[in-house]
Amino acid sequence: YLEDVATQFHVQGLELDWACVCWDGDFRHIGSGWSNHSFRGNKWQRINSEVGQAYQRNAYRVLLTRARQGMVICVPEGAAADPTRSADYYDGTYAYLKSAGIPELDSMQS
């Protein structure tokens, strides 16, 4: 059961038994690197400042380093009907995480 929902601010300094991290289109793996974005109004905007990019990278680092026993990373599928959720925002990140050795849940069930 999902007990609590928390941001990087809530989990800073905590050790959690299990964690589920939802990876959105704000921090995308594109080609050979990462692309930083912020959702403003009704569209994604690129984060150009190095301070803003470092802040975002650190937020994901915090979320990805809290679990002691295990973690599920959820990368949503894109939605063609919603231009703010294009598959392009998620597919590169999914492919990168998979290439880094993170298994899909379906492949772990056998």
Buried (B, 14 or more C-beta within 10 A) or exposed (E): EEEEEBEBEEBEEEEBEEBBBEBBBBBBBEEEEBBBBEEEEEEBEEBEEEEEBEEBEEBBEBBBEBBEEEBEBEBBEBEEEEEEBBBEBBBBBBEBBEEEEEEEEEEEEE
